[in-house]
Amino acid sequence: MAPTPVPGDRAARAARRHGQAGEPGPGGSRGAAPRTRCGDARVRDVSARRCAGLAGEPALPARRPQRRPHRRRHDDRAVPGRHGPARPWRARGTHRPRPAHRPDTAAALEALEALERQLADGTWQPADGQDPRIDAWHTAYRSFGTDPRRIRPSVDALGRRLAKKGSLPRINPAVDSCNAVSVRHGLPAGAFDLDHVTGEVDIRHADGGEEFTPLGEPGTIENPKPGEIISADAAGVLTRHWNHRDAHRSRVTEDSTRVAFVLETPHAARDGRLPKVAADELQGLLVPRAARTAVHYLSPAQPRVDV
């Protein structure tokens, strides 16, 4: 028989509920609750301060110890100090994601979406190889030995991608604005983080000894061929084949604070006001995010400018 409980004691009430009343105890059987050895962490009667089974008392119902939440070990896939599923870090060379409705992204997104809607409606098409603006760049590429059908000017490649897929990638507001203006006006455009540009930038022919790391390929080193037109600073090449591809080093990210945007045409006299219209549009898209903007024009008469 079970020992006689002491009236009024919490242990006694527990015994009456589980043992004497004939209900299943925590151990899953009827009768007296299972005894627990002295010192076990499951004994919770801290008011009585005595172990179950002493002085003829039945054991208290055993409680399951609370499981402490598992703390994820910090590695390159988990956010430090967070429980539950890991949240990825932002990928290398990409911007910190922001909601699409943020005011500072609205102008750039609207510019891209407007082009995509016009393309879908059939009211607008990006310039292709038959367009004089693109054909002029093809001719310029051939002049320094580059096949424009294999290595395309940036605006040509961007327009072909838009025509094929119906949309342009979203990178960050600065780059998205630059891409939208480039493809709308058929002018190559580039963006450079000036904090990662060393000394003066020159557009010149390569001598074959320069090094270039393509955008998105930080482990790759290329050597432009002699005679190829490049943009270069004191540290290396910033663009290959004039405006075909930019360098990884000077890429523009969400953290960039000083950026130079370049719009180019090989026929300024023929294109008339087109470069100015494009520059004004780009400036308007950048103003909501920029503390200060300025527009400069380069030409044979004014080949250099300080920024």
C-alpha positions as a Python dict, from the first residue, in 0.01 Angstrom:
ca = {
    (1, 'M'): (0, 0, 0),
    (2, 'A'): (104, 359, -52),
    (3, 'P'): (228, 545, 258),
    (4, 'T'): (-25, 766, 437),
    (5, 'P'): (15, 1124, 317),
    (6, 'V'): (53, 1414, 558),
    (7, 'P'): (-265, 1629, 532),
    (8, 'G'): (-219, 1973, 385),
    (9, 'D'): (110, 1896, 227),
    (10, 'R'): (150, 1961, -146),
    (11, 'A'): (295, 1617, -186),
    (12, 'A'): (-12, 1468, -19),
    (13, 'R'): (-246, 1647, -256),
    (14, 'A'): (-44, 1521, -547),
    (15, 'A'): (-62, 1169, -410),
    (16, 'R'): (-442, 1189, -368),
    (17, 'R'): (-480, 1307, -724),
    (18, 'H'): (-258, 1048, -886),
    (19, 'G'): (-224, 760, -650),
    (20, 'Q'): (-522, 719, -421),
    (21, 'A'): (-776, 837, -676),
    (22, 'G'): (-667, 558, -907),
    (23, 'E'): (-577, 789, -1201),
    (24, 'P'): (-276, 724, -1414),
    (25, 'G'): (33, 894, -1274),
    (26, 'P'): (310, 1050, -1473),
    (27, 'G'): (466, 712, -1520),
    (28, 'G'): (161, 591, -1713),
    (29, 'S'): (33, 333, -1449),
    (30, 'R'): (-240, 351, -1190),
    (31, 'G'): (-175, 363, -815),
    (32, 'A'): (98, 549, -631),
    (33, 'A'): (308, 798, -822),
    (34, 'P'): (658, 674, -904),
    (35, 'R'): (926, 760, -651),
    (36, 'T'): (1222, 978, -751),
    (37, 'R'): (1566, 940, -600),
    (38, 'C'): (1699, 1212, -370),
    (39, 'G'): (1871, 1495, -551),
    (40, 'D'): (1701, 1440, -888),
    (41, 'A'): (1626, 1761, -1073),
    (42, 'R'): (1268, 1647, -1127),
    (43, 'V'): (1182, 1695, -759),
    (44, 'R'): (1022, 2040, -752),
    (45, 'D'): (882, 2060, -396),
    (46, 'V'): (1120, 2338, -291),
    (47, 'S'): (888, 2453, -9),
    (48, 'A'): (915, 2119, 176),
    (49, 'R'): (1293, 2099, 100),
    (50, 'R'): (1298, 1723, 131),
    (51, 'C'): (1342, 1438, -111),
    (52, 'A'): (1053, 1224, -221),
    (53, 'G'): (1018, 898, -36),
    (54, 'L'): (1151, 1028, 300),
    (55, 'A'): (933, 1039, 616),
    (56, 'G'): (685, 809, 448),
    (57, 'E'): (578, 1061, 182),
    (58, 'P'): (501, 958, -174),
    (59, 'A'): (705, 1106, -455),
    (60, 'L'): (585, 1420, -626),
    (61, 'P'): (469, 1392, -986),
    (62, 'A'): (777, 1420, -1203),
    (63, 'R'): (797, 1724, -1429),
    (64, 'R'): (969, 1732, -1756),
    (65, 'P'): (1256, 1980, -1747),
    (66, 'Q'): (1208, 2270, -1982),
    (67, 'R'): (1424, 2247, -2287),
    (68, 'R'): (1635, 2554, -2339),
    (69, 'P'): (1611, 2693, -2691),
    (70, 'H'): (1887, 2573, -2913),
    (71, 'R'): (2129, 2851, -3002),
    (72, 'R'): (2250, 2829, -3355),
    (73, 'R'): (2618, 2820, -3393),
    (74, 'H'): (2744, 3122, -3578),
    (75, 'D'): (2872, 3047, -3925),
    (76, 'D'): (2857, 3205, -4266),
    (77, 'R'): (2494, 3103, -4310),
    (78, 'A'): (2341, 3218, -3983),
    (79, 'V'): (2277, 3556, -3828),
    (80, 'P'): (2460, 3572, -3490),
    (81, 'G'): (2243, 3549, -3182),
    (82, 'R'): (1928, 3434, -3363),
    (83, 'H'): (1732, 3116, -3294),
    (84, 'G'): (1553, 2912, -3557),
    (85, 'P'): (1628, 2886, -3929),
    (86, 'A'): (1936, 3061, -4057),
    (87, 'R'): (1897, 3383, -4249),
    (88, 'P'): (2144, 3423, -4532),
    (89, 'W'): (2392, 3704, -4539),
    (90, 'R'): (2374, 3921, -4834),
    (91, 'A'): (2560, 3777, -5133),
    (92, 'R'): (2896, 3918, -5226),
    (93, 'G'): (2887, 4217, -5457),
    (94, 'T'): (2513, 4253, -5420),
    (95, 'H'): (2311, 4536, -5247),
    (96, 'R'): (2136, 4499, -4915),
    (97, 'P'): (1781, 4407, -5009),
    (98, 'R'): (1518, 4677, -4949),
    (99, 'P'): (1140, 4669, -4986),
    (100, 'A'): (1019, 4777, -5328),
    (101, 'H'): (791, 5045, -5182),
    (102, 'R'): (1071, 5242, -5016),
    (103, 'P'): (1063, 5604, -5139),
    (104, 'D'): (1430, 5602, -5238),
    (105, 'T'): (1376, 5316, -5483),
    (106, 'A'): (1045, 5432, -5631),
    (107, 'A'): (1183, 5651, -5910),
    (108, 'A'): (1428, 5390, -6040),
    (109, 'L'): (1171, 5111, -6026),
    (110, 'E'): (912, 5322, -6203),
    (111, 'A'): (1158, 5404, -6481),
    (112, 'L'): (1232, 5036, -6543),
    (113, 'E'): (870, 4929, -6512),
    (114, 'A'): (759, 5198, -6757),
    (115, 'L'): (999, 5064, -7020),
    (116, 'E'): (883, 4707, -6958),
    (117, 'R'): (517, 4808, -6991),
    (118, 'Q'): (583, 4993, -7318),
    (119, 'L'): (772, 4693, -7451),
    (120, 'A'): (486, 4460, -7356),
    (121, 'D'): (230, 4696, -7516),
    (122, 'G'): (433, 4718, -7836),
    (123, 'T'): (460, 5098, -7813),
    (124, 'W'): (839, 5100, -7776),
    (125, 'Q'): (1135, 4883, -7870),
    (126, 'P'): (1498, 4909, -7756),
    (127, 'A'): (1749, 5014, -8021),
    (128, 'D'): (1902, 4722, -8213),
    (129, 'G'): (2187, 4679, -8457),
    (130, 'Q'): (1993, 4852, -8735),
    (131, 'D'): (1956, 5170, -8530),
    (132, 'P'): (2216, 5438, -8619),
    (133, 'R'): (2303, 5484, -8250),
    (134, 'I'): (2397, 5115, -8210),
    (135, 'D'): (2547, 5083, -8560),
    (136, 'A'): (2785, 5370, -8482),
    (137, 'W'): (2921, 5176, -8185),
    (138, 'H'): (2958, 4861, -8394),
    (139, 'T'): (3169, 5059, -8639),
    (140, 'A'): (3380, 5202, -8354),
    (141, 'Y'): (3437, 4852, -8209),
    (142, 'R'): (3557, 4718, -8544),
    (143, 'S'): (3802, 5007, -8572),
    (144, 'F'): (4008, 4872, -8282),
    (145, 'G'): (3971, 4504, -8369),
    (146, 'T'): (3670, 4395, -8162),
    (147, 'D'): (3385, 4199, -8324),
    (148, 'P'): (3064, 4375, -8203),
    (149, 'R'): (2852, 4069, -8278),
    (150, 'R'): (3052, 3866, -8026),
    (151, 'I'): (3155, 4138, -7779),
    (152, 'R'): (2871, 4388, -7778),
    (153, 'P'): (2855, 4748, -7658),
    (154, 'S'): (2683, 4761, -7319),
    (155, 'V'): (2370, 4938, -7449),
    (156, 'D'): (2334, 4680, -7727),
    (157, 'A'): (2361, 4389, -7484),
    (158, 'L'): (2118, 4556, -7242),
    (159, 'G'): (1859, 4621, -7513),
    (160, 'R'): (1881, 4265, -7645),
    (161, 'R'): (1831, 4127, -7296),
    (162, 'L'): (1526, 4346, -7241),
    (163, 'A'): (1376, 4249, -7578),
    (164, 'K'): (1430, 3879, -7510),
    (165, 'K'): (1323, 3853, -7146),
    (166, 'G'): (1083, 4145, -7119),
    (167, 'S'): (1250, 4283, -6809),
    (168, 'L'): (1579, 4413, -6673),
    (169, 'P'): (1748, 4296, -6351),
    (170, 'R'): (1710, 4502, -6034),
    (171, 'I'): (2050, 4577, -5884),
    (172, 'N'): (2018, 4892, -5672),
    (173, 'P'): (1856, 5233, -5732),
    (174, 'A'): (2170, 5396, -5876),
    (175, 'V'): (2247, 5116, -6123),
    (176, 'D'): (1879, 5066, -6209),
    (177, 'S'): (1848, 5437, -6295),
    (178, 'C'): (2159, 5419, -6511),
    (179, 'N'): (2031, 5112, -6698),
    (180, 'A'): (1688, 5264, -6757),
    (181, 'V'): (1832, 5583, -6910),
    (182, 'S'): (2084, 5388, -7117),
    (183, 'V'): (1835, 5156, -7282),
    (184, 'R'): (1568, 5425, -7328),
    (185, 'H'): (1799, 5663, -7516),
    (186, 'G'): (2027, 5408, -7684),
    (187, 'L'): (2342, 5542, -7519),
    (188, 'P'): (2603, 5331, -7337),
    (189, 'A'): (2615, 5422, -6968),
    (190, 'G'): (2850, 5328, -6687),
    (191, 'A'): (2868, 5392, -6313),
    (192, 'F'): (3188, 5407, -6107),
    (193, 'D'): (3240, 5430, -5731),
    (194, 'L'): (3495, 5712, -5703),
    (195, 'D'): (3614, 5590, -5363),
    (196, 'H'): (3760, 5291, -5548),
    (197, 'V'): (3914, 5487, -5835),
    (198, 'T'): (4280, 5586, -5804),
    (199, 'G'): (4412, 5902, -5967),
    (200, 'E'): (4304, 6021, -6311),
    (201, 'V'): (4090, 5818, -6550),
    (202, 'D'): (4191, 5806, -6917),
    (203, 'I'): (4019, 5660, -7222),
    (204, 'R'): (4304, 5524, -7432),
    (205, 'H'): (4446, 5232, -7626),
    (206, 'A'): (4574, 4940, -7419),
    (207, 'D'): (4940, 4848, -7436),
    (208, 'G'): (4880, 4482, -7342),
    (209, 'G'): (5033, 4499, -6993),
    (210, 'E'): (4725, 4620, -6803),
    (211, 'E'): (4514, 4399, -6577),
    (212, 'F'): (4134, 4387, -6560),
    (213, 'T'): (3900, 4209, -6317),
    (214, 'P'): (3549, 4177, -6466),
    (215, 'L'): (3240, 4280, -6270),
    (216, 'G'): (3112, 3986, -6066),
    (217, 'E'): (3434, 3785, -6108),
    (218, 'P'): (3670, 3905, -5832),
    (219, 'G'): (3903, 3609, -5880),
    (220, 'T'): (3953, 3664, -6255),
    (221, 'I'): (4234, 3867, -6414),
    (222, 'E'): (4230, 3951, -6784),
    (223, 'N'): (4481, 4137, -7001),
    (224, 'P'): (4333, 4363, -7271),
    (225, 'K'): (4489, 4319, -7611),
    (226, 'P'): (4722, 4590, -7742),
    (227, 'G'): (4522, 4856, -7927),
    (228, 'E'): (4193, 4781, -7751),
    (229, 'I'): (4024, 5095, -7619),
    (230, 'I'): (3998, 5092, -7241),
    (231, 'S'): (3922, 5323, -6950),
    (232, 'A'): (4197, 5303, -6690),
    (233, 'D'): (4314, 5470, -6370),
    (234, 'A'): (4647, 5441, -6189),
    (235, 'A'): (4547, 5103, -6039),
    (236, 'G'): (4430, 4926, -6353),
    (237, 'V'): (4156, 4893, -6614),
    (238, 'L'): (3804, 5016, -6536),
    (239, 'T'): (3633, 4916, -6863),
    (240, 'R'): (3721, 4687, -7153),
    (241, 'H'): (3636, 4736, -7522),
    (242, 'W'): (3552, 5100, -7447),
    (243, 'N'): (3219, 5029, -7273),
    (244, 'H'): (3159, 4656, -7307),
    (245, 'R'): (3215, 4563, -6941),
    (246, 'D'): (3305, 4739, -6616),
    (247, 'A'): (3557, 4636, -6351),
    (248, 'H'): (3461, 4467, -6027),
    (249, 'R'): (3672, 4708, -5822),
    (250, 'S'): (3475, 5022, -5909),
    (251, 'R'): (3126, 4867, -5900),
    (252, 'V'): (2846, 5074, -5744),
    (253, 'T'): (2668, 4927, -5440),
    (254, 'E'): (2418, 5047, -5179),
    (255, 'D'): (2714, 5167, -4973),
    (256, 'S'): (2860, 5391, -5246),
    (257, 'T'): (2858, 5763, -5158),
    (258, 'R'): (3053, 5922, -5449),
    (259, 'V'): (2958, 5796, -5792),
    (260, 'A'): (3043, 5909, -6146),
    (261, 'F'): (2796, 5819, -6423),
    (262, 'V'): (2918, 5825, -6783),
    (263, 'L'): (2693, 5851, -7093),
    (264, 'E'): (2871, 5822, -7429),
    (265, 'T'): (2811, 5877, -7798),
    (266, 'P'): (3061, 5854, -8086),
    (267, 'H'): (2860, 6109, -8290),
    (268, 'A'): (2777, 6405, -8069),
    (269, 'A'): (2705, 6636, -8364),
    (270, 'R'): (2458, 6392, -8519),
    (271, 'D'): (2289, 6304, -8188),
    (272, 'G'): (2236, 6671, -8105),
    (273, 'R'): (2059, 6718, -7773),
    (274, 'L'): (2022, 6345, -7702),
    (275, 'P'): (2314, 6326, -7452),
    (276, 'K'): (2180, 6631, -7266),
    (277, 'V'): (1826, 6491, -7252),
    (278, 'A'): (1958, 6159, -7121),
    (279, 'A'): (2186, 6330, -6865),
    (280, 'D'): (1899, 6545, -6738),
    (281, 'E'): (1674, 6241, -6702),
    (282, 'L'): (1940, 6047, -6512),
    (283, 'Q'): (2003, 6345, -6285),
    (284, 'G'): (1631, 6364, -6208),
    (285, 'L'): (1624, 5998, -6106),
    (286, 'L'): (1928, 6039, -5880),
    (287, 'V'): (1824, 6361, -5702),
    (288, 'P'): (1600, 6185, -5440),
    (289, 'R'): (1904, 5985, -5319),
    (290, 'A'): (2186, 6236, -5372),
    (291, 'A'): (2299, 6524, -5153),
    (292, 'R'): (2454, 6693, -5458),
    (293, 'T'): (2462, 6631, -5833),
    (294, 'A'): (2645, 6798, -6122),
    (295, 'V'): (2662, 6742, -6498),
    (296, 'H'): (2982, 6785, -6704),
    (297, 'Y'): (3033, 6749, -7079),
    (298, 'L'): (3351, 6620, -7242),
    (299, 'S'): (3441, 6679, -7602),
    (300, 'P'): (3751, 6724, -7820),
    (301, 'A'): (3741, 7089, -7719),
    (302, 'Q'): (3712, 6999, -7349),
    (303, 'P'): (3874, 6658, -7301),
    (304, 'R'): (3919, 6670, -6920),
    (305, 'V'): (3708, 6753, -6617),
    (306, 'D'): (3757, 6735, -6239),
    (307, 'V'): (3490, 6559, -6031),
}
